[in-house]
Amino acid sequence: MSATETGDSMLVQVERDGVVLVLGHRVGEGRPLLIVPGVMADAVSWQPVVDALPAGRPVYVLNRRGRRPSGELGDGYGVGTEVADLRRVLDEVAGRHGGDGGVDLFGWSYGGLIALEAATRHSGVRSLTLYEPVVRPFGAQVLDSLRAADAAGDLDRAVEIVNRDVSGFSAEYVAELRRSPAWQVLRPLAAPLGRELTALNEHHADLAAYGKLDMPVTLLIGGDNDGAGPYWEPFARIAGAMPRARVHVIPGQGHLAHVQGPAALAAALTQALALA
């Protein structure tokens, strides 16, 4: 593992099978927290949550493969690729902090699925917190449209598809988003989207294995999605398979709490870590 310092933060690099994975890192003492974003997100987009977390604890945010400055998805990409990456990162992060204390793991959306799978395969995960994790079937109805947009190199269309046809945002919301500076940030993040959603829908989640996890688990959901919307059904399936998990609703939030309510999400995550 190599690191480049920038003030009180640094970029950390981990290599697996020739692919470089780059993490944002806030320095600190004690047991580290590792954040795994989902699609259309990277370490930069999760920085407001990191900034809202109490100072002191070391925090790492993974730029999963397929988003800069990490490497490409590569051939044979699937959920298994992501899980192997995360297990490698968990080893390295734990090693930087003595190893014995393990790592607190947080995953959002597709990153929540990856974190769940890694937790069933890695003894170093001390606690698991997930915000609206997803399992198949999810977004399968847009795969043909995404593949067509990918073949045409139309990143604008890909951003529109994920916001309108997956997340269910209104045409007015997407039109406003297109006019904002955020649109240019989202375009490159949409490049791996088709392959990521394909991998998600090809992966058969072992819900029974999730229920056997013996570390503290907290499942978070935004109040806007509690009982409704595309994110509720997969959340309910996972929560039903994990009866020992603590379920917490964050009022007034949707799927993009890291953007729209980073302080509220950081507070809920801090509470989950305190209980762990």
N, C-alpha and C positions, 0 to 999 in steps of 0.2 A: 504494500500500500504506500502511495506517495501522497504528499499534501502540499498545497500552496497557500500560505497565510495571507489574509487580507484584514488587517485590524484584529477585531475579536472574533472573526470568522475565517473560514478557509474552505478551499475546495479539496476534496479527498478523492483519489483515484484508486479503483480496484479493478484488476484484470481477471477475466475468466475466459479461457479458451480463445485468447486473442482479442476479445472484445473489452474495451475500456468502459467502465461504469463510473460516472462522476457523481459525487454527492456534495451537496452543500453541508457545511458543518459549523454549528455554533459551539464554541469551546465552553467547557465547564467541568465540574467535578461530580462524581457519583455515577449512578447507573445510567447509561445512555438511552435516549429515545430515538428510534429509527422510524421515519415517516415514509410511507410508500404511496405516492400519488397514483391516480388512475389515468384514463385516457384524457387527452386535451389538457394536460397539466404537467408541470415540471417543478423543480425545486424553487425557481423564481416565483411562480404563482402561489407557492405555499409559504413564502417568506413572511407575509403578514401574520400568519398563525404562529410561526416561530417567534416573531417579534412580540407577540401577545402572551407567550408562555412565560412563567416566572423565570427570572434570571438564575443562573447557577448550574442547572442541569445541562450536560452536553446533548445536543440535538443534531441528528443527521437527517437529510432529506435526499432520497434517491432520485436521480435522473434516470429513469428506466431506459433501457436500450430503445432506440428509435427516436429519441429527442436529444438535441445537442445540449452539452458537449459530449454525451455518451455516444457509443458506437451504434451501428445500424441493427435492425432486427435480425438480419442474417437468414440463411437458408434453414428450412425445417423449423421455423419459429412456431412456438405454441406456448400454452400456459406452463408446460414443463420447463421451457427455456427460462421463463421469468422466475419460476420457483428455484431453479438451480442458481440463477444469478443472485437471488435474495439470500439463499443459504450461504453462498460465498461471502456476500456482504456482511451477513450476521456474524460469520466467523471472524472477519477482519475487524468489525466494529467492536465486538466483544474483546478481541485481542488487544486493541488499543487501550482498553480500560481494565486490564488485568484478567479478563476471561471468566473468572469465577462468578462474578455478579450477574452475568447475562445481559440481556437487552430487553427493554420495553418496546413493543412493536405496535405501530399504528398503520392502518390501511384505509384508503378511501376508494369506494366504488370498485372498479376492476382491481385496483391496488389492494382492496380488502380481500378479494378472492385470492390473490397471490399471497398475501400475508397469512390467510387461513391455511392454505396449502403448505406454506413453509413451516408454520407452527406445528403442524402434525408430523413434520420431518426433522425438526431441529430442537434439541434439548435446551438450547440456550435462551429460548424465548421465555421471559419471566412473567410477562403480562401481555394481553392482546386487546387492543381497542380498535373497533371498526366503525366507520361511518358509512352507512348505506351500502354495504357490500352487495355484489351482484353475482348471480349464477345463471346458467342457461335455463330456459331460453330467454335471451335478453337482446333486443335490437335486431333480431334475426330478419325482421321484415324489411330492413333497409340495406341488407348486405349487397344485393344486386345493384342498387343505386350507388352505393359507396364504391363498389368495384368499377362501375362505369365512370364515376368521377375520378377515381385513381388512374384508370387507363387513359383518361383525357388530360390528366395532370391538373384537374380543376379543383384546387384547394378551397376556393370560395364555396363551391357547391358542397364539398364535404363538410365544411363548417355549418352550412345551412341545414344539411341533413341531420347532423347530430343534435342540433338545437331544436329543430322543428319536429322531426319524425322520431327521435329517440327520447329526448328529454321533454318534449311536448310543449315547448315555449311558443308563444303566439307569434304570428307574422309581424306584428308591431314590435315585439321585443327583438326579434331577429333584425328587423330593419334598423332599429335604433342601435343595436350592437354593431351592425355593418358600418354605421357612420362614426363609431367610436374608435379611439386608438387601439382598443383591445382586439379588434378584428385582425389587425396585422400581426398581433402576437399569437392569435389562435391558428392562423393559416398554416405555419410550419408544424404546429402540434397536431394538425389533422392528417399529416402525411402517412403515419402508420395506422390510422384509425381502422381502415378496412381489414387489415390483417389482424389487428387486435380484437375486433369484434368477432371475426371469424374464429380466432383461437378460443375466445370465451364460449362461443356456441358449439364448439367441437369438444369442449372439456366436460367430462362427466364428474361432477363434484361428488365426493363421498361424504354425504351429510352425516352419516353415522359416525365417521371418524372425527368430524368436528365436535360431535357431542361428547366424545371421550377425552377431549383436551382437559388437562387438570390444572392449568394455570388460570389466574383470574381473567375473565373475559367481560368486556363491556361492549354492548352494541348500541350505537348512536343512530338516531334518525331525526331529520328535521320535522318540525311540527306541520309544515305544509305538505309533507309526504306521508304523515302518519295515517294509515288506512286508505290512502288513495295514490293514484299516479303510477307511473311505470316502475318506480323504485320500491314501492311497498311490497309487491308480491315476492320478489327475491329476498327482501329483508325478512318478511314473515316466514318464509321457508327456512332460512338460516336460523332465525330466532326459535322456531319450533323445534329444530334439531338440536338446539343448545339450551335446554331448560335451566341449566345452572348459571347461564350468563345473565348479567345485569343489563336491563334494557332502559335506556334513558332517551327521552324526547327533548330536543332543543327547540323551544318555542320560536315561531316566526322565521324559521329557516327552511330552505329547500336543499336541493342537491349541491348547490354551489356555496355552501356555508363558508368555505375557505376564502371566497371572494367577497360575499355579501355580509358575512358576520364573523370575521376571523376571531374577534375577541370572545364571542359567545362560544365558538367551537373550542378555542384554547381553554376557556374556563371549564367546559365539559370534559375535555381531555385531562386537564389538571386534576379534576375531581376523580376521574377514573384511575389515574396513576396513584393518587393518594390512597384510594381504597385498595389498590393492589399492594 
